[in-house]
Amino acid sequence: MARHIYQATLRWSDMDAYRHINNVQYLRYLEEARVDMMFTLGQREGAKSLSEGVVIARHEIDYKRPLVWRSEPVRVETWVTRIGAARFTLAYEVKDDEQVYAKATSVLVPYSLEQQRPRRLNGDERAYLERFLEPQDEPAGRPVAS
């Protein structure tokens, strides 16, 4: 299956007092990649309803090594590890050709803005997400997204 690739621009202001990219900025890079995957590409490829309401239920990030500012963007690879009836899990790697700087996961829930409540994935959304599916075993003791 394919991974979604997003080139995230590093901003000078993303650095902290330790002269590396601040941990909060990683969430922004993940968000930019997710928006590009679900809203921009998803709308063009038949999963328009994903851009009409999806909320984050959980984020988890493992920082592997410091990322310092540079003019070249960092690559964010995003893929789907699990698709349930009313939620799905994305995995990410923030990396370049030589290093992996962070690995992360997000559990997302389709959400009806009109009804103000979670909703189930529809067929078009599921088909779109399946293009990026790389199933992954969940670590023992961790709740499984359904």
N, C-alpha and C positions, 0 to 999 in steps of 0.2 A: 504494500500500500504506500501511498504518497504521504509525505510530510509537507505541511505548509511552511514556507520559508519567508521570513520577514527580516529586513535589514533595519535595525534600530539605530538611529543617530544618537551618539553620545554628546551631551551638552556639557559645556564647561561647568555650569552650575550643578551638574549631577554629582560632582565630587564633594566629599566631606573633608573634615579637618585632617584626616589621615591620608589624604591625596589619592583616594581610590573612590570608585563609584559607590555611593551610599546605598545601603540595602533597600531603602524605600523606592529608589529609582528602578530597581529590578521589577517591582510590581507594575510600574508604569510601562516598562518594556514589554512585559507579558500582556498588559492590557492593549497596547498598540498592536501587538501581533494577533491577539484574539479578535480585536475589532476588524483588522484587515481580513482575517480568515472567515469570520462569521458574517460581518456586515457587508464589507466591500465585495469579497469573492462570493460569499454565500448568496447575496442578492443577484449577482450576475449568473449564478449557476443553479438557480431554482429553489433556494432555501431562504427566500425573502423573509419569512416569518421569524427566523432566528434573530433578525435585527429589530423585531417588534417587541421583544421582551425576553431577556435571559438575565438571571441574577446569579451571583456567586454565593455558593453555600460554604465553600472551604477553599483555602489556599495553603499550600505547604511548599517551602523553598529550602533547598540544601545549597549553601554557598560553598563552592569547591575551591576557589582561589580568587584573589583580588583582581578586579578589573580596573585599569587606570584609563583616564581620558586619553583619547586619540582622535584623529580626524576621520579615520575609517569607521564605518558602522560595525556593530556587533550583530551576528546572525542569531535570530530566535527561531528555532525549529519547533513546530507545534504539531501534535497528533492526538488522536482519540485513543484512549486505552479501554474505555468501557462505555456502553450505551445501555441505559435502562429504560423503563417505560416513561419516567418523568424526570430523568437526570442523566447527565453524561460527564465523563471525566476527561480532561485534557492533560497531556504531559508536555513539558517544554524542556529544551536545553538552550541556554544562553552560551554561545560559543563562537569561536572562529576556527580557522583551519588547524591551529596548533593546540588550543586549550578549550576545556569546558569550564566556564566560570560559575554556572549555577544550573541545577536541575530543579524542576518544580512541577506541581500538579495543582489543578483547580477542579472542583466539582461545581458544575453549573446546572441550574434548574430553569427550564422554560417557564415563563411567567406571563400571565395575562394582565396587561396593564388596565384593560377595561374592567375586568372582574376583580382585580387586586388579589390574585391568588395564583399558586403554581398550576401548571397545566401539563398535559402529556405531550410528548414529542409526536409530531404528525409524520406521515409517510415520506414527504419530501425532505423534511429535516433529517430523518433517520437515514435516508438514502445518501444525502450529502455527507453526513458525519461518517458513514461507513466507508467512504472513499479514503478517509484518513485513519481508519481503524488499525491499530497495532495492539492487540490484547496483551496485557501484562499481568503477571501474578501479583496479588495484593499481599503485602507483608503480614505475617501472623499477628493477630491481635488488633488489627486495624479494621474499622468498620468498612464494609463493602457498600459502595454506592449502588442503589438499585433504580 
